[in-house]
Amino acid sequence: MQFGIFTVGDVTPDPTTGRTPTERERIKAMVAIALKAEEVGLDVFATGEHHNPPFVPSSPTTMLGYIAARTERLILSTSTTLITTNDPVKIAEDFAMLQHLADGRTDLMMGRGNTGPVYPWFGQDIRQGINLAVENYALLHRLWREDVVTWEGKFRTPLQSFTSTPRPLDGVPPFVWHGSIRSPEIAEQAAYYGDGFFHNNIFWPASHTKQMIQLYRERYAHYGHGTPEQAIVGLGGQVFMRKNSQDAVREFRPYFDVAPVYGHGPSLEDFMAQTPLTVGSPQQVIERTLSFRDYAGDYQRQLFLMDHAGLPLKTVLEQLDILGEEVVPVLREEFAKRRPANVPDAPTHAARVEAASKAAQTPEVTTA
């Protein structure tokens, strides 16, 4: 199982000091967080994609390419690549380039985005969000698997004998996760292609998350990719830890109360009771995270959001120390013990290259 962190890249004032970091400081902090993630033994760093204040990660592949040059083991991913407002040709080229630079240590998560004004900025209509996601990904999927593509659709100009360059590393495209909080159409899309499905698992109760993942698993099996248990699932989550749970709650509360995404709403206690947010001791985080398996089944990737709401870099790095030293080693062991033999590991480039090679060597069975 893979463990890591994801960032949304918000530039938010620290409510305890009133200071707002500059965009440069926030970008540099995200890089420092990624390097720390590798240092403490995490597997994945993922960045969001946003084109509006107060967020800074407008060019994920630029950042991930820089991080790739400074890391050796970390899988570099996105927590959103906007399949709706990006040109699928540019996505194909950018992530294939990143794949080569990172020696295969890259994948990506497709998402529609939930910021309405972004759509017209890129010449699109938010009311076509699902249709854009379906058509654009269908083209992207072909661009990575066919050397020459002729295509015509509704939302971009046609392609005639087009070759996307560079071609995917080792002939194997980056693994794709389809991320969604509430859209069953996206779970269906992930299942249709046999790709991964990532549920944000931040704002919604367990009953909703279970319903979405169950739909994906059932449809994954329906399309003949394997059993429901073999579907590739990822989950998000939010944590804040201190040795003493009371200290964690006291320190995190001012950040929670004014956070851009959920501040000025339910109390911290109510939000923790109704969503997967865990603020407390490392043991509480371990127990809560292990409980995700009760409604999500055996899954392959767990990412935590830890650097939002104005938390200073020093605090985030302390959180990563706790996560890497006290939490993830226990989670690795416990999840591994509980995982049945028929549940696949998290996808990696090396494993997918090996699988593709074996498939190519297997002779086709023909009938007279």
C-alpha positions in Angstrom: 0.0 0.0 0.0 1.2 3.5 -0.8 1.1 6.3 1.7 1.7 10.0 0.9 0.5 13.5 1.1 -1.4 15.8 -1.2 -1.5 19.6 -1.2 -4.1 22.0 -2.6 -1.5 24.9 -2.5 -3.6 27.5 -0.8 -2.1 30.8 0.3 -3.9 31.4 3.5 -3.1 33.8 6.4 -1.9 32.2 9.6 -4.8 33.1 12.0 -2.4 33.0 15.0 0.0 35.6 13.6 -2.1 37.3 10.9 0.8 36.8 8.4 0.1 35.7 4.8 3.0 34.0 3.0 4.0 35.3 -0.4 3.3 33.1 -3.4 7.0 32.4 -3.7 7.2 31.3 -0.1 4.2 29.0 -0.5 5.6 27.4 -3.7 9.0 26.9 -2.0 7.2 25.4 1.0 5.4 22.9 -1.2 8.8 21.8 -2.5 10.2 21.5 1.0 7.2 19.4 2.0 7.7 17.0 -0.9 11.4 16.6 -0.1 10.5 15.9 3.6 7.9 13.3 2.4 10.7 11.3 0.8 13.0 11.8 3.8 10.5 10.4 6.2 9.7 7.4 4.0 6.4 8.3 2.4 5.7 7.0 -1.1 3.7 9.7 -2.9 3.6 13.5 -3.2 0.6 14.9 -5.1 -0.2 18.5 -6.0 -3.5 20.0 -7.0 -4.1 22.3 -10.0 -5.7 25.6 -9.6 -5.9 28.8 -11.7 -7.4 31.2 -9.2 -6.4 32.9 -6.0 -5.8 32.0 -3.2 -4.1 28.9 -4.8 -0.6 28.8 -6.5 -0.2 25.4 -8.3 -1.2 26.4 -11.8 1.5 24.4 -13.4 1.8 21.0 -11.7 4.3 19.4 -14.1 6.7 22.3 -13.7 6.7 21.8 -10.0 6.8 18.0 -10.2 9.7 18.1 -12.7 11.7 20.2 -10.3 10.9 17.9 -7.4 11.8 14.9 -9.6 15.4 16.2 -10.0 15.7 16.4 -6.2 14.3 13.1 -5.2 15.1 9.5 -6.0 12.2 7.3 -4.8 9.1 9.5 -4.4 6.1 8.9 -6.7 5.1 12.3 -8.1 1.4 12.8 -8.8 -1.4 15.2 -9.0 -4.4 15.5 -6.7 -6.2 17.1 -9.6 -5.4 17.4 -13.3 -8.2 19.4 -14.8 -9.4 17.1 -17.6 -12.2 19.5 -18.4 -10.3 22.8 -19.1 -6.9 21.4 -20.2 -6.3 20.3 -23.7 -5.9 16.5 -23.6 -3.1 16.8 -26.2 -1.1 19.0 -23.8 -1.8 16.7 -20.9 -0.5 13.7 -22.9 2.7 15.6 -23.8 3.4 17.2 -20.4 3.0 14.0 -18.4 4.9 11.8 -20.8 7.7 14.3 -20.6 7.5 14.2 -16.8 7.4 10.4 -16.9 10.8 10.4 -18.7 12.4 13.0 -16.5 11.2 11.1 -13.3 12.2 7.7 -14.6 8.6 6.5 -14.4 8.0 7.9 -10.9 4.8 9.6 -11.9 1.1 9.2 -12.3 -1.9 11.6 -12.3 -5.4 12.1 -11.0 -8.1 13.4 -13.4 -10.6 15.8 -11.9 -13.3 18.1 -13.2 -12.5 21.0 -10.8 -15.2 22.7 -8.7 -14.4 26.4 -9.4 -17.0 27.7 -11.8 -15.2 30.8 -13.2 -12.2 28.6 -14.4 -14.3 27.1 -17.2 -14.9 30.3 -19.2 -11.3 31.4 -18.6 -10.3 28.4 -20.7 -13.2 28.7 -23.2 -15.4 26.0 -21.7 -18.9 25.8 -20.0 -19.2 24.3 -16.6 -22.5 22.8 -17.5 -20.6 20.6 -19.9 -18.2 19.4 -17.2 -19.1 15.7 -17.3 -19.2 15.6 -21.1 -15.8 17.3 -21.2 -14.4 14.8 -18.8 -15.6 11.9 -20.8 -14.6 13.2 -24.3 -11.2 14.6 -23.3 -10.2 11.5 -21.4 -11.2 9.2 -24.3 -8.8 11.2 -26.5 -6.0 11.2 -23.9 -6.3 7.5 -23.5 -5.8 7.0 -27.2 -3.0 9.5 -27.5 -0.9 7.5 -25.1 -1.7 4.1 -26.7 -1.7 4.8 -30.4 1.3 6.2 -32.3 -0.9 7.9 -34.9 -4.3 9.3 -34.0 -7.1 10.6 -36.2 -9.9 11.9 -34.1 -12.9 14.3 -34.1 -15.1 15.3 -31.2 -17.2 18.2 -29.9 -14.9 20.3 -27.7 -11.7 20.7 -29.6 -10.4 20.8 -33.2 -10.0 17.5 -35.0 -6.7 15.7 -35.2 -5.4 14.2 -38.4 -2.6 11.6 -38.2 -1.3 13.2 -35.0 1.5 11.7 -32.9 1.9 12.9 -29.3 5.5 13.3 -28.3 7.4 12.1 -26.4 5.8 8.7 -26.4 5.2 7.1 -22.9 8.2 5.7 -21.2 8.8 2.0 -22.0 5.6 2.1 -24.0 3.5 2.3 -20.8 1.4 5.4 -20.1 1.3 7.0 -16.6 -1.2 5.3 -14.4 -4.4 7.4 -14.1 -6.6 7.9 -11.1 -10.1 9.4 -11.6 -10.9 11.6 -8.6 -14.4 12.5 -7.6 -16.3 13.4 -4.4 -19.8 13.2 -5.6 -20.1 12.3 -9.3 -21.0 8.6 -10.1 -20.3 9.3 -13.8 -16.6 9.6 -12.9 -16.6 6.4 -10.9 -18.2 4.8 -14.0 -15.5 6.3 -16.2 -12.7 4.9 -14.0 -14.3 1.5 -14.0 -14.8 1.4 -17.8 -11.1 2.0 -18.5 -9.9 -0.2 -15.6 -8.1 2.8 -14.1 -7.9 3.8 -10.4 -10.7 5.6 -8.5 -9.7 8.1 -5.8 -12.2 9.4 -3.3 -11.2 12.7 -1.7 -12.7 11.4 1.7 -12.5 14.8 3.3 -15.9 16.5 3.4 -18.4 13.6 3.2 -19.5 10.9 5.7 -18.4 7.3 5.4 -21.8 6.2 4.1 -21.3 8.4 1.0 -17.7 7.3 0.4 -18.8 3.7 0.7 -21.5 4.1 -1.9 -19.2 5.7 -4.4 -16.4 3.1 -4.0 -18.9 0.3 -4.1 -20.3 1.6 -7.4 -16.8 1.8 -8.9 -15.9 -1.7 -7.7 -19.1 -3.3 -9.1 -18.7 -1.5 -12.5 -14.9 -2.4 -12.6 -15.9 -6.1 -12.4 -18.8 -5.5 -14.9 -16.3 -4.3 -17.5 -14.2 -7.5 -17.0 -11.1 -6.0 -15.4 -11.2 -8.3 -12.4 -13.2 -8.9 -9.3 -14.6 -6.0 -7.3 -11.9 -6.6 -4.7 -9.2 -6.2 -7.3 -10.3 -2.7 -8.3 -7.7 0.1 -7.6 -8.9 2.5 -4.9 -7.3 5.5 -3.3 -8.5 7.6 -0.4 -7.8 11.1 0.9 -7.9 12.2 4.5 -7.0 15.1 6.9 -5.0 14.8 10.1 -3.3 17.0 12.7 -1.3 15.3 15.5 0.4 16.0 18.7 1.6 13.5 21.4 -1.4 14.6 23.5 -4.7 14.8 21.8 -5.8 17.8 23.8 -2.8 19.7 22.6 -3.6 18.8 19.0 -7.1 20.1 19.2 -6.1 23.3 21.0 -3.4 24.0 18.4 -5.4 23.2 15.3 -8.7 24.8 16.3 -7.8 28.4 15.2 -6.8 27.1 11.8 -9.9 25.0 11.4 -12.2 27.8 12.4 -11.2 30.1 9.5 -10.0 27.6 6.9 -11.2 28.6 3.4 -12.8 25.3 2.7 -14.8 24.6 5.9 -14.2 27.5 8.3 -17.1 29.5 9.8 -19.2 26.4 9.7 -19.6 23.3 11.9 -17.5 23.1 15.1 -14.2 21.1 14.9 -15.8 18.4 17.1 -18.9 18.1 14.8 -16.7 18.0 11.7 -14.5 15.3 13.1 -17.6 13.3 14.1 -19.2 13.6 10.6 -16.1 13.3 8.3 -12.7 11.5 8.3 -10.9 14.6 9.7 -8.8 13.3 12.7 -7.2 15.7 15.1 -5.5 14.0 18.0 -2.7 11.6 19.0 -0.8 9.4 16.5 -2.6 6.4 17.9 -6.0 8.0 17.2 -4.9 8.7 13.6 -3.8 5.1 13.2 -7.1 3.7 14.5 -9.2 6.1 12.4 -7.2 5.4 9.2 -7.5 1.6 9.7 -11.2 2.0 10.1 -11.4 3.3 6.5 -11.0 -0.3 5.4 -14.4 -1.0 7.0 -16.3 1.0 4.3 -13.7 1.3 1.5 -12.5 -2.3 1.5 -8.8 -3.1 0.9 -7.4 -0.2 -1.0 -4.1 0.8 -2.5 -3.3 4.4 -1.8 -3.8 6.7 1.2 -3.0 10.4 0.9 -3.2 12.9 3.7 -3.8 16.7 3.5 -1.5 18.4 6.0 -0.4 21.8 4.8 -3.5 23.8 4.4 -5.5 26.6 6.3 -2.4 28.7 7.0 -0.4 26.2 9.0 3.2 27.3 9.0 5.9 25.2 7.2 7.6 24.4 10.5 4.4 22.8 11.9 3.8 20.9 8.7 7.3 19.4 8.7 6.8 18.4 12.3 3.6 16.7 11.3 5.4 14.8 8.6 8.0 13.6 11.1 5.2 12.2 13.2 3.5 10.6 10.2 6.7 9.0 8.9 8.1 7.8 12.2 5.0 6.9 14.3 2.0 6.4 12.0 2.8 5.1 8.6 5.0 2.2 9.8 2.2 0.9 11.9 -0.4 1.4 9.1 1.9 -0.4 6.6 2.1 -3.4 8.8 -1.5 -3.5 9.8 -2.9 -3.0 6.3 -0.5 -5.6 4.9 -1.6 -8.2 7.5 -5.3 -7.6 6.7 -5.0 -7.6 2.9 -6.2 -10.8 1.2 -3.8 -12.4 -1.3 -6.1 -11.6 -4.3 -6.0 -7.9 -3.7 -3.3 -6.2 -6.0 -0.6 -3.9 -4.8 -0.6 -0.2 -5.7 0.4 0.3 -9.3 4.0 1.3 -10.1 5.7 1.9 -13.4 8.0 -1.0 -13.0 5.2 -3.4 -12.2 3.1 -2.2 -15.1 6.0 -2.5 -17.5 6.5 -6.1 -16.3 2.8 -6.8 -16.7 2.8 -5.4 -20.2 5.8 -7.5 -21.2 4.2 -10.7 -19.9 1.0 -9.8 -21.8 2.9 -9.3 -25.0 4.6 -12.7 -24.6 1.3 -14.6 -24.0 0.1 -16.2 -27.2 -3.4 -15.5 -28.2 -5.8 -18.4 -28.0 -7.7 -19.0 -31.2 -10.5 -21.3 -31.9 -11.2 -23.1 -35.2 
